[in-house]
Amino acid sequence: MSHIYSTNRDADKKEAISEKKMKETMQERRWKSVKIGVTKEVLKENFNFLNDGVVTRSGAEGIPLMTTTGIYGPIRQNQTIKLVQGAKNVVVEVAEKSKKKESLLDELKKLREEAQVPEKGYSLVVQAKWISAKEGGGLPSVGGGANVFGETGSLLINESEVDFPVLEAYDEGFHETLAYYGAKLLKPNESFHMGFDKLLFGMEYDTRLPGYIQDYALQPYGGGGLFVEHHPFPHIWFPNPSEDERDTNICRVLLGRLIESPEEQKKDNEQSRKQNECPDRKGDPKLPKYHFTVFRIPTDSHALAVDECCIHNDSFCNGKEVVFIANTEANTVALRETAPYKNLRISRNEELQSREL
């Protein structure tokens, strides 16, 4: 649910939607539960893009399991802001400029460049081949009508079982492992300026019903099974439960990274400094491998920020989550052997569990 598949990506630049057409569209059922946290002018200027992100997704029995419940922001390039749960617009501008000279985007890139490979138990190494839809890996049974992320390729996995480790914020090594993926946990009310040259809009999705993951996201007729994607804009996930929803809100984000040689990593670091395009990451041509880890985000006003082009998935979330996105294309692939993956799970590492006692 983390990327909008826009059928008319450049339409906003070509022609503005009329007031009449916008009002008619917003009378549709899928708009009924959407809180508008952006100004009327911003909504109209970006309506074609935002409209594509307003969805109602149902399971086989027709029960709505995923709905859009809010539009917030936008986060602008040099604007100093903080994220506030429950606010009319969760993006709150801070009058005093951030004390940090570097942008959050630069910080994320630096974290990725300097991080060490995660210790054993903090990530899963998967041998897999990434084939985008444009490269011939497209899945005809999974498309823009089935999900919000659009055309889907394949991540062909040479494993009989996939068990992604889950890290909690209190785990030793949580922040160091996040850094490896170019990610950071933002503290409650932490101010920052993004430094990204496109608008980032916060789309709030409600997936609180218990059947969302099993009955929609991982089903061929729904989300098409587990997918991962990357795109040339940074993401922020911000759980936004009400006070009485906080205990049941669960936000778990899967992050991935291609394993590269030192030479490839050096080239990657140079390319990753360019905005609006992802580095040409190849890995071992004969045996490409990836690291994957699932991170659980605390729901008490924390947020998770990741660098542009970071591999990710947010299907393991239940509740209201605000996902910040930009109007760009995405490279999305579904995990596959010869059929949608069934022997797949996420779990807590036994060694980490013992430390909780």
C-alpha positions in Angstrom: 0.0 0.0 0.0 3.0 2.3 0.1 3.1 3.5 -3.4 0.3 5.1 -5.6 -0.1 3.7 -9.0 -1.1 6.7 -11.0 -2.7 6.2 -14.4 -2.2 9.8 -15.3 1.1 10.7 -13.6 1.6 14.0 -15.4 -2.0 15.1 -15.7 -1.7 17.6 -12.9 1.0 19.5 -14.8 -1.1 19.5 -18.0 -4.5 20.7 -16.8 -6.2 21.5 -13.6 -9.4 19.7 -12.6 -12.5 21.7 -12.5 -14.3 22.4 -9.2 -17.3 20.6 -10.5 -15.4 17.5 -11.5 -13.5 17.4 -8.2 -16.7 17.7 -6.1 -18.4 15.0 -8.1 -15.4 12.6 -7.6 -15.3 13.3 -3.9 -18.9 12.2 -3.6 -17.8 8.6 -4.5 -18.0 6.1 -1.6 -14.2 5.7 -1.3 -13.9 9.4 -0.4 -16.5 9.3 2.4 -14.1 8.5 5.2 -11.2 10.6 4.0 -10.1 13.5 6.3 -8.6 16.3 4.3 -5.6 17.8 6.1 -4.2 19.7 3.1 -5.5 23.1 1.9 -8.1 23.3 -0.8 -5.5 24.8 -3.2 -3.0 22.0 -2.7 -5.8 19.4 -3.1 -6.9 20.8 -6.4 -3.4 21.3 -7.8 -2.5 17.6 -7.0 -6.0 16.0 -7.2 -5.3 13.6 -10.1 -2.4 12.0 -8.2 -4.1 12.0 -4.8 -7.3 10.7 -6.2 -5.5 7.6 -7.4 -4.4 6.9 -3.8 -8.0 7.0 -2.4 -9.1 3.4 -2.3 -11.4 0.8 -0.7 -10.0 -2.7 -1.0 -12.2 -5.7 -0.1 -11.6 -9.4 0.5 -13.3 -12.3 -1.3 -16.5 -11.8 0.8 -16.7 -8.1 -0.1 -15.8 -6.8 3.4 -13.7 -3.6 3.1 -10.3 -4.5 4.6 -8.2 -1.4 3.5 -9.5 2.1 3.2 -8.0 5.5 2.8 -8.9 7.7 5.8 -6.7 10.8 5.4 -4.6 13.0 3.2 -2.0 15.2 5.0 1.0 17.4 4.3 2.6 18.1 2.1 6.2 18.0 3.3 8.2 20.5 1.3 11.9 20.4 0.5 13.3 23.0 3.0 10.4 23.2 5.4 11.1 22.4 9.0 8.3 20.2 10.4 7.3 17.7 13.0 4.7 14.9 12.9 1.8 15.1 15.4 -0.7 12.3 16.0 -4.3 13.2 15.8 -3.8 16.7 14.4 -6.0 18.0 11.5 -2.8 18.0 9.5 -0.2 15.6 11.0 2.5 17.7 9.3 3.0 20.6 11.6 5.4 23.4 10.5 8.0 24.4 13.2 8.7 28.1 13.4 12.2 27.6 14.6 14.5 26.1 12.0 16.0 22.7 12.6 19.4 22.9 14.4 20.7 20.2 12.1 22.4 21.6 9.0 22.0 18.4 7.0 18.6 17.3 5.7 16.9 14.1 6.9 17.5 12.7 3.4 21.3 13.4 3.6 21.3 11.8 7.0 19.6 8.7 5.7 22.1 8.3 2.9 25.0 8.8 5.3 23.7 6.1 7.6 23.5 3.6 4.8 27.0 4.4 3.6 28.6 4.0 7.0 26.6 1.1 8.5 28.0 -2.3 9.1 26.4 -5.6 7.9 23.8 -6.8 10.5 24.9 -9.5 12.9 23.5 -13.0 12.6 19.9 -13.1 13.7 19.2 -9.5 12.7 18.5 -10.1 9.1 17.7 -12.9 6.7 19.9 -13.6 3.6 17.8 -14.6 0.6 19.1 -15.7 -2.8 16.8 -14.1 -5.3 16.6 -12.6 -8.8 14.8 -9.3 -9.2 13.0 -9.1 -12.6 10.9 -5.9 -13.0 7.7 -5.8 -15.1 9.6 -3.8 -17.7 12.3 -6.5 -17.9 9.7 -9.3 -18.6 8.9 -10.3 -15.0 5.3 -8.9 -15.1 2.6 -10.9 -13.4 -0.7 -10.7 -15.5 -2.8 -11.7 -12.4 -1.5 -8.8 -10.4 -2.1 -5.3 -11.6 -3.2 -1.7 -10.9 -6.7 -2.8 -10.3 -5.7 -5.2 -7.5 -3.6 -2.8 -5.4 -2.3 0.7 -5.1 1.3 0.0 -6.3 0.4 -0.9 -9.9 2.3 -3.0 -12.4 4.2 -5.8 -10.7 7.3 -7.8 -11.6 8.8 -10.9 -9.9 11.4 -11.6 -7.2 12.3 -15.2 -7.9 13.4 -16.8 -4.7 15.7 -19.8 -4.6 14.6 -20.8 -1.1 12.2 -23.4 0.3 11.3 -21.3 3.3 11.3 -17.6 4.1 11.2 -16.5 7.7 11.9 -12.7 8.2 13.3 -11.7 11.6 11.3 -9.0 13.5 13.1 -6.4 15.5 11.5 -4.3 18.2 12.6 -0.8 19.1 14.0 -1.9 22.4 16.2 -4.7 20.9 19.9 -4.3 21.0 21.1 -3.6 17.5 17.7 -2.2 16.3 19.0 1.2 15.3 22.3 -0.1 13.9 20.3 -2.6 11.7 18.0 0.2 10.6 21.0 2.3 9.5 22.2 -0.6 7.3 19.0 -0.1 5.2 19.3 3.7 5.1 16.6 4.1 7.7 16.0 5.9 11.0 13.4 5.9 13.8 12.2 9.5 14.3 11.4 10.3 17.9 8.0 11.8 19.0 7.9 15.5 17.9 11.4 15.4 16.4 11.8 18.3 14.0 13.5 17.9 10.7 13.7 19.2 7.1 13.4 16.5 4.5 15.6 18.0 1.7 13.7 16.2 -1.0 12.8 18.2 -4.1 9.3 16.9 -4.6 6.2 17.2 -2.4 5.6 14.3 0.0 2.0 13.7 0.8 0.8 11.6 3.8 -1.8 9.1 2.7 -3.5 7.5 5.7 -4.7 3.9 5.3 -6.8 1.9 7.8 -6.2 -1.8 7.8 -7.4 -2.5 11.4 -9.7 -5.4 10.5 -7.9 -8.7 11.4 -8.4 -10.3 8.0 -6.4 -7.6 6.1 -3.1 -9.5 5.9 -4.3 -13.1 5.4 -7.5 -12.4 3.5 -6.4 -9.5 1.3 -2.7 -8.6 1.2 -1.3 -12.1 0.8 -4.1 -13.4 -1.5 -3.8 -13.7 -5.3 -7.2 -12.0 -5.7 -6.3 -9.2 -3.3 -2.8 -7.8 -2.9 -1.3 -10.6 -5.1 0.9 -12.0 -2.3 3.8 -10.4 -0.6 5.6 -7.8 -2.7 8.6 -5.5 -2.2 9.4 -2.3 -4.1 11.7 0.6 -4.4 11.3 4.1 -5.9 13.2 7.4 -6.2 11.7 9.1 -3.2 12.1 8.8 0.6 9.4 7.2 2.6 8.0 8.0 6.1 5.6 5.7 8.0 3.8 7.3 10.8 1.3 5.3 12.9 -1.7 7.5 13.6 -4.1 5.7 16.0 -6.5 7.4 18.3 -5.9 7.0 22.0 -8.1 3.9 22.3 -6.6 2.4 19.1 -3.0 2.6 20.2 -2.7 -0.8 21.9 -4.0 -2.6 18.9 -2.2 -0.6 16.2 0.7 -2.6 14.7 3.1 -1.2 12.2 5.7 -3.6 10.9 7.8 -2.6 7.9 10.0 -5.0 5.9 13.2 -3.5 4.6 15.7 -5.1 2.1 19.1 -4.4 0.7 21.0 -6.0 -2.2 24.4 -7.5 -1.1 27.1 -5.8 -3.1 30.9 -6.1 -3.5 33.0 -3.3 -2.0 33.6 -1.9 -5.5 29.9 -1.9 -6.3 29.1 -0.3 -2.9 31.5 2.6 -3.6 29.8 3.2 -7.0 26.4 2.8 -5.4 27.3 5.5 -2.8 28.2 8.0 -5.5 25.0 7.3 -7.5 22.7 7.4 -4.5 23.5 11.1 -4.0 21.6 11.9 -7.1 17.9 12.6 -6.4 15.0 11.2 -8.5 16.8 8.1 -9.8 17.9 4.9 -8.2 21.4 3.4 -8.5 21.8 0.6 -11.0 22.3 -2.1 -8.3 23.2 -5.6 -9.7 25.0 -7.6 -7.1 26.5 -11.0 -7.9 25.2 -11.7 -11.5 25.3 -15.5 -10.9 24.0 -15.6 -7.3 22.3 -12.3 -6.3 21.5 -12.1 -2.6 19.5 -9.7 -0.4 19.3 -8.9 3.3 15.8 -8.5 4.8 14.6 -7.4 8.2 11.1 -6.5 9.6 11.0 -3.5 12.0 8.1 -2.8 14.3 7.5 0.9 14.8 6.3 2.1 18.2 2.9 3.7 18.0 3.5 6.5 20.5 4.2 9.2 17.9 7.4 7.6 16.5 7.9 7.4 12.8 10.2 5.4 10.4 12.0 7.3 7.7 13.9 5.5 4.9 16.1 6.7 2.1 14.9 6.9 -1.5 15.4 3.6 -3.4 15.3 1.5 -0.2 13.6 -1.9 -0.8 10.5 -2.2 1.4 7.0 -3.6 2.1 4.3 -2.5 4.6 1.8 -5.3 4.3 2.4 -6.4 7.9 0.6 -3.4 9.4 -2.8 -3.4 11.2 -4.5 -0.1 12.0 -4.1 3.5 10.8 -0.8 4.4 9.3 0.2 7.5 7.4 2.5 6.8 4.5 4.4 9.7 2.9 4.7 9.4 -0.8 5.7 11.4 -3.9 4.4 11.3 -7.5 7.0 9.0 -9.1 7.2 5.6 -10.7 8.0 2.5 -8.7 9.7 -0.8 -9.3 7.5 -3.4 -7.6 8.0 -7.1 -7.6 6.1 -10.0 -5.9 7.9 -12.8 -4.1 7.5 -15.9 -6.2 8.7 -19.5 -6.7 6.4 -20.8 -9.4 3.2 -19.7 -7.6 2.4 -17.1 -4.9 4.5 -17.8 -1.8 2.7 -19.8 0.9 5.6 -21.0 3.2 6.4 -17.5 4.4 6.3 -15.9 7.8 7.8 -13.3 10.1 8.9 -14.2 13.6 10.8 -13.0 16.7 14.4 -14.4 17.0 14.7 -16.7 20.0 17.9 -15.0 21.2 16.3 -11.6 21.1 13.2 -13.0 23.0 15.5 -14.3 25.7 16.9 -10.8 26.3 13.4 -9.6 27.1 13.1 -11.9 30.1 
